[in-house]
Amino acid sequence: MRWTPSPCAWAGFTVVAALVVAAACANQASTPMATLVPPLSTLDPAQVQTGKVTYQANCATCHGLNAEGAPNWATPEPDGLYPAPPHDDSGHTWHHSDRVLYETIRDGMGDPLRPNSPLRMPAWGGKLSDAEIRAVVEYFRSLWSEEHRRWQWSETLKDFGLTPTLP
């Protein structure tokens, strides 16, 4: 004699199957995002050195030999604009993603509080190669604490618009 499930048995199987699927989905949803985020990369010593040389040859005149910023960089000048800021831990550079840093070096920057203002920092895209600009950003990273590097890495990842994916 062959057993044929009754409508109640089918309903029971359906409920059990739904619970198994729901538990699997809940387990996936509770997986911390940190497991999906690439870890903080290590600094590339060759890139840091290339960036330092490039920086010192092109940027140090305004931003200081060791990226410490112009004297009195945090005090506005008579025109209300600020001198060149530092790129070490004491400045604001580490608050920005790789994209923002790269584009600022490549395209220059006006006063961010005055739209369409003249460039305060010149555009270096016509003089520095893509690789040189990236190396300068790597040099900046070498000047930051690990905490600030982690913050900057999270800003860089936000630019990629990461979304969770299934393994």
QUIJO-V73465 format. One record per residue. N is the residue number from 1. RES is the residue in three letters. BURIAL is I if it has 16 or more other ideal C-beta (glycine too) atoms within 10 Angstrom, else O. Layout:
BEGIN
n:N res:RES burial:BURIAL
n:N res:RES burial:BURIAL
END
This chain:
BEGIN
n:1 res:MET burial:O
n:2 res:ARG burial:O
n:3 res:TRP burial:O
n:4 res:THR burial:O
n:5 res:PRO burial:O
n:6 res:SER burial:O
n:7 res:PRO burial:O
n:8 res:CYS burial:O
n:9 res:ALA burial:O
n:10 res:TRP burial:O
n:11 res:ALA burial:O
n:12 res:GLY burial:O
n:13 res:PHE burial:O
n:14 res:THR burial:O
n:15 res:VAL burial:O
n:16 res:VAL burial:O
n:17 res:ALA burial:O
n:18 res:ALA burial:O
n:19 res:LEU burial:O
n:20 res:VAL burial:O
n:21 res:VAL burial:O
n:22 res:ALA burial:O
n:23 res:ALA burial:O
n:24 res:ALA burial:O
n:25 res:CYS burial:O
n:26 res:ALA burial:O
n:27 res:ASN burial:O
n:28 res:GLN burial:O
n:29 res:ALA burial:O
n:30 res:SER burial:O
n:31 res:THR burial:O
n:32 res:PRO burial:O
n:33 res:MET burial:O
n:34 res:ALA burial:O
n:35 res:THR burial:O
n:36 res:LEU burial:O
n:37 res:VAL burial:O
n:38 res:PRO burial:O
n:39 res:PRO burial:O
n:40 res:LEU burial:O
n:41 res:SER burial:O
n:42 res:THR burial:O
n:43 res:LEU burial:O
n:44 res:ASP burial:O
n:45 res:PRO burial:O
n:46 res:ALA burial:O
n:47 res:GLN burial:I
n:48 res:VAL burial:I
n:49 res:GLN burial:O
n:50 res:THR burial:I
n:51 res:GLY burial:I
n:52 res:LYS burial:I
n:53 res:VAL burial:O
n:54 res:THR burial:I
n:55 res:TYR burial:I
n:56 res:GLN burial:I
n:57 res:ALA burial:O
n:58 res:ASN burial:I
n:59 res:CYS burial:I
n:60 res:ALA burial:O
n:61 res:THR burial:O
n:62 res:CYS burial:O
n:63 res:HIS burial:I
n:64 res:GLY burial:I
n:65 res:LEU burial:O
n:66 res:ASN burial:O
n:67 res:ALA burial:I
n:68 res:GLU burial:I
n:69 res:GLY burial:I
n:70 res:ALA burial:I
n:71 res:PRO burial:O
n:72 res:ASN burial:O
n:73 res:TRP burial:I
n:74 res:ALA burial:O
n:75 res:THR burial:O
n:76 res:PRO burial:O
n:77 res:GLU burial:O
n:78 res:PRO burial:O
n:79 res:ASP burial:O
n:80 res:GLY burial:O
n:81 res:LEU burial:O
n:82 res:TYR burial:I
n:83 res:PRO burial:I
n:84 res:ALA burial:I
n:85 res:PRO burial:I
n:86 res:PRO burial:I
n:87 res:HIS burial:I
n:88 res:ASP burial:I
n:89 res:ASP burial:O
n:90 res:SER burial:O
n:91 res:GLY burial:I
n:92 res:HIS burial:O
n:93 res:THR burial:I
n:94 res:TRP burial:I
n:95 res:HIS burial:O
n:96 res:HIS burial:I
n:97 res:SER burial:I
n:98 res:ASP burial:I
n:99 res:ARG burial:O
n:100 res:VAL burial:I
n:101 res:LEU burial:I
n:102 res:TYR burial:I
n:103 res:GLU burial:I
n:104 res:THR burial:I
n:105 res:ILE burial:I
n:106 res:ARG burial:O
n:107 res:ASP burial:O
n:108 res:GLY burial:O
n:109 res:MET burial:O
n:110 res:GLY burial:O
n:111 res:ASP burial:O
n:112 res:PRO burial:O
n:113 res:LEU burial:O
n:114 res:ARG burial:O
n:115 res:PRO burial:O
n:116 res:ASN burial:O
n:117 res:SER burial:O
n:118 res:PRO burial:O
n:119 res:LEU burial:O
n:120 res:ARG burial:I
n:121 res:MET burial:I
n:122 res:PRO burial:O
n:123 res:ALA burial:O
n:124 res:TRP burial:I
n:125 res:GLY burial:O
n:126 res:GLY burial:O
n:127 res:LYS burial:O
n:128 res:LEU burial:I
n:129 res:SER burial:O
n:130 res:ASP burial:O
n:131 res:ALA burial:O
n:132 res:GLU burial:I
n:133 res:ILE burial:I
n:134 res:ARG burial:I
n:135 res:ALA burial:I
n:136 res:VAL burial:I
n:137 res:VAL burial:I
n:138 res:GLU burial:I
n:139 res:TYR burial:I
n:140 res:PHE burial:I
n:141 res:ARG burial:I
n:142 res:SER burial:I
n:143 res:LEU burial:I
n:144 res:TRP burial:I
n:145 res:SER burial:O
n:146 res:GLU burial:O
n:147 res:GLU burial:O
n:148 res:HIS burial:I
n:149 res:ARG burial:I
n:150 res:ARG burial:O
n:151 res:TRP burial:O
n:152 res:GLN burial:I
n:153 res:TRP burial:I
n:154 res:SER burial:O
n:155 res:GLU burial:I
n:156 res:THR burial:I
n:157 res:LEU burial:O
n:158 res:LYS burial:O
n:159 res:ASP burial:O
n:160 res:PHE burial:O
n:161 res:GLY burial:O
n:162 res:LEU burial:O
n:163 res:THR burial:O
n:164 res:PRO burial:O
n:165 res:THR burial:O
n:166 res:LEU burial:O
n:167 res:PRO burial:O
END
